[in-house]
Amino acid sequence: MDFYDVIGTRRSIRSYKSDPIPLPVLERILEATRRSPSASNKQPWRLVVVTDQKIREQIATSGVYGKFILQSPVIIVGVGDPVVAPDRYIIDTSIALEHIVLAATAEGLGSCWVCSFDENVVKELLGIPESMKAIAIIALGYSQKTISIVGILAKIVRPSKKMEELVSYQRFTSDWDGKEYNQ
Ligand SMILES: Cc1cc2nc3c(=O)[nH]c(=O)nc-3n(C[C@H](O)[C@H](O)[C@H](O)COP(=O)(O)O)c2cc1C
């Protein structure tokens, strides 16, 4: 899939088929993630891939807005290491997790970020060392609905902000008065 098709197709998916994700697909996604950038190339993150139904259930019920991870056949927990990169571990882990999301989209998978969980529960269940942080979870699986229909609906109910609300040129302004892009 073309990169801009990946960007245009991606939506947060919260309803999954029970079909497993084939290992070669998962491995391609993880390889795309391994190559993500990090400050000073410290790579201060680890991923824990969880398929175990009972563990997913306990993680799902530890939060409010991530119940659908019960349904997704795979979840990937992003773990950051503040010892290795005290100022950048959250950014670096987040970049890695977004690589998962984009690679998963290219593979025809649905995904969703989840931050609604009890970190202590997740750390305990997965044996994450005390010094490390569970930053976020990515739910992965084949979408119940076709992504294009979900995409059309999502565009209606969840529009992105307008470009002029997000971007200004040369300096920070909230009063968009056109582009001033000089090369
Ligand atoms: C850091 C982060 C945390 C999120 N946490 C949750 C969550 O706990 N539960 C959930 O259903 N969606 C969560 N989302 C998904 C957002 O709600 C979603 O990305 C946003 O509404 C835009 O929709 P889209 O992803 O379909 O473009 C999270 C997204 C991000 C980036």
The ligand as a MOL file (V3000), in Angstrom:
LIG
                    3D

  0  0  0     0  0            999 V3000
M  V30 BEGIN CTAB
M  V30 COUNTS 31 33 0 0 0
M  V30 BEGIN ATOM
M  V30 1 C -2.0390 8.4940 23.0310 0
M  V30 2 C -3.3940 7.9830 22.6170 0
M  V30 3 C -4.2000 7.3380 23.5430 0
M  V30 4 C -5.4380 6.8200 23.1560 0
M  V30 5 N -6.1700 6.1060 24.0680 0
M  V30 6 C -7.3310 5.5440 23.6680 0
M  V30 7 C -8.0750 4.7220 24.5750 0
M  V30 8 O -7.6830 4.4910 25.7230 0
M  V30 9 N -9.2330 4.1710 24.1310 0
M  V30 10 C -9.6940 4.4000 22.8500 0
M  V30 11 O -10.7550 3.8720 22.5050 0
M  V30 12 N -9.0110 5.1690 21.9740 0
M  V30 13 C -7.8390 5.7410 22.3480 0
M  V30 14 N -7.1150 6.4710 21.4550 0
M  V30 15 C -7.6010 6.6440 20.0660 0
M  V30 16 C -8.1350 8.0550 19.8260 0
M  V30 17 O -9.3780 8.1880 20.4490 0
M  V30 18 C -8.2180 8.2880 18.3050 0
M  V30 19 O -6.9480 8.2100 17.7480 0
M  V30 20 C -8.8350 9.6410 17.9680 0
M  V30 21 O -10.1690 9.7140 18.3810 0
M  V30 22 C -8.7750 9.9150 16.4710 0
M  V30 23 O -9.4530 8.9050 15.7610 0
M  V30 24 P -8.7200 8.0590 14.6330 0
M  V30 25 O -7.5620 7.3550 15.2930 0
M  V30 26 O -9.7360 7.1030 14.1120 0
M  V30 27 O -8.2120 9.0190 13.5890 0
M  V30 28 C -5.8950 7.0020 21.8160 0
M  V30 29 C -5.0680 7.6530 20.9010 0
M  V30 30 C -3.8400 8.1260 21.2770 0
M  V30 31 C -2.9570 8.7820 20.2420 0
M  V30 END ATOM
M  V30 BEGIN BOND
M  V30 1 1 1 2
M  V30 2 1 2 3
M  V30 3 2 2 30
M  V30 4 2 3 4
M  V30 5 1 4 5
M  V30 6 1 4 28
M  V30 7 2 5 6
M  V30 8 1 6 7
M  V30 9 1 6 13
M  V30 10 2 7 8
M  V30 11 1 7 9
M  V30 12 1 9 10
M  V30 13 2 10 11
M  V30 14 1 10 12
M  V30 15 2 12 13
M  V30 16 1 13 14
M  V30 17 1 14 15
M  V30 18 1 14 28
M  V30 19 1 15 16
M  V30 20 1 16 17
M  V30 21 1 16 18
M  V30 22 1 18 19
M  V30 23 1 18 20
M  V30 24 1 20 21
M  V30 25 1 20 22
M  V30 26 1 22 23
M  V30 27 1 23 24
M  V30 28 2 24 25
M  V30 29 1 24 26
M  V30 30 1 24 27
M  V30 31 2 28 29
M  V30 32 1 29 30
M  V30 33 1 30 31
M  V30 END BOND
M  V30 END CTAB
M  END
